[in-house]
Amino acid sequence: MDQDPFKEYLIQTEPNKRDKGYAWHTAIGLQAVDGLKPSKYLLDTAIQNIEGQISLDEAQRLLDAYYEENPRTDETVRTEEADKVSVRIAKLLSEKAFSFTPNEYLSIHRKLFVGIYGHAGKIRDYNITKKEWVLDGETVLYGSASELRATLEYDFSQEKNYSYKGLSMDEIIHHLAIFVSRLWQIHIFGEGNTRTTAVFFIKYLRTLGFDATNDIFAENAWYFRNALVRANYNNLTKGIHETTEYLELFLENLLCDKHHELHNRTLHVSGRYKHDQKADIETQKPDIETQKADIDIWEIYGESLEAFTSKTLAHIQNMYNSLGVNVVFGRSDMQKITKLGASRASDLLKDLVHAQIIEAVSGLGKGKYRFCEK
């Protein structure tokens, strides 16, 4: 939730710093698809690299040494993942080498997650489902474990033989959306599919002549993932059809310098979050305390929630249902509701304050908060 310190480098006139800033900005932003945040040590190390004080290889060695000296705990294991994967993404995005092959795709996953996942670079041999917030808890139908390699090779062969000659930009965008959504839907790895797909796709776009060195991936990583989900989900009994429209909006911003507003709430299959209902909420405020379990946090806090993962959103909703807007609470109260550990609860409190979802309360002792009224 903290401001990315690398964004300022995107407007640098010095190409080397601008390119490094883009690589780091994107690398760190992509961690949001799994709700991960880098450490301050990683941020400081990255800035040293951008300023030319150390190379990317040296940054990676420093990071590895840091975690050797500071062994992981249950509370820091995901921060370590965010740090190590961020520097690896930055390194891959800084390299010009690329080949459009299934092996390249597998290799990117291995390079990103070696030492983090035991299955780094390996095709999964089991079937998976994942509950998605954007699907109201339903799952995309991912590729069957027995057909993953064949499906991957088929998609690559289809794209390799596809000709973009004579297509309008709208047609190019539409086709790219179909390609990347199908590649992601295979979900060939146990974990890390979205980050791997994003890195591969960015490098592929470069071979097609697109620059893509802006902040769209960095600032809309969760939207990108949710758009991939919507491009691969059908429920005809509810009138829901797979659609690439959201991916196309994302790609138009990325590749055509358009400025579509990208809001995760507009992707939810229920449609209940599409329109801002603040005016209605205002008239209901007197009843919030008696009906708080029926009030959805998206209706109140809207876009402030967009950077949170579906799991964290569930914690926030449970907190709001239990506390409403008038109850003052502390970290221990939050832990009782969410079952989070002390460190994670503290981090979430900071994020919620930063997002202006909760506010600190003075005069009642240190570390007291309440939900903001909107």
Phi, psi and omega in degrees: 000338180293154179298132179291120183286356184264351184299326182299334182286344180293338180258010178294142176277343179277111187306319184298315179292321180297316181294319178294319179299319177298314182300315180290319180300315179292316182302315181287319180299324182293342178294340182295338181296338177244018176068029183259149177230138179283164178275165175296327179299318178297316181299316180296319180295319180297319180296323175300321178293315181298322181282359176084011182280330178219158177274171176296323177297319178293322178298319180293320179294320178298319181293317178299318180294322180300317182279340171290324180278340180235081185306147183293150172235175179301330183278335186252354186301322182282332174294320177299318177300313180301316181295310185292320180290326178299312181293328179288322176295316179302320180293315180296321180288341179273348180270144180272337184296138179192143172225137183275082182217157174302324180295326177296318179299313178295322181294321179298317178298317180298315181295325181286323193240007177300134182082352179251309175249136177294339183260019183306124178079004183251143178285133181294150180242027179215157179274153185226156168224153178217122177290132184243131176302317185294341178255016181060038176092356177278175182236152168287149173274104182276169182302145179287136185304326184285346185240011190297310182297316181296320179294317179299313181295324178296313181298321179293318181294322179297316181290321182296328181269359183279139179252127177269001184299130175082000181277147172285166179296324177299319180291322177296314179300315181299316181293318178299322178296319178295315182299308185291328179291323178290320178299315181293322184298331177303321180049060191289343181252161178293320177215161175084017183292317185291317179295320178296314180298319180297314181296314179300316184295318178300315181292325176293318179302325178297323179291341178268001176097003179273142181279304176058023178264072175223193187261014186294311177296317184298320187262354183226036184297318181290324176299317179303314180294315180296325177294323175296320178299311182295335179284354185229026183228129174235141169212086188295333179294337179253007179073026181256127181236145176300143183210140176262008185301322182286321175297323181293323175298316178300313183291327176295322175293319184290316191254338186242008179057035174274172188228048175295142174283126183250100183242126181299328182298333181286346182271346185297132187296336182287336184076001187287344183256003188294325185247138179293124183249027183301323182298320179290323180298322181303320182285344183262356187307320180300338183260001186300319184295328181271342183238018190300332180292341181265355181268125180273134183299333179294329179290335183264313189254349171045238188295342178297342183267354193295334183274355182271147177285165181299324179294317179292323177301323178296321177297316181296318179298317179297321177297315181295319179300323183278329191249329184065201185261349186256344183278127176274136184219164177237186183298320182296323177296318179297319181296323179297325182280316188265341184066021178281155174288167185299315183294314180294322178296319179297317179297318181293322177301316179298318180296320181292324176294315180299324181277359180060038174264323171237164179224149178289144179247127181264159175088357181239019182099167183287145174074040178246139186220168169207160179291140178288142173274137180242000000 
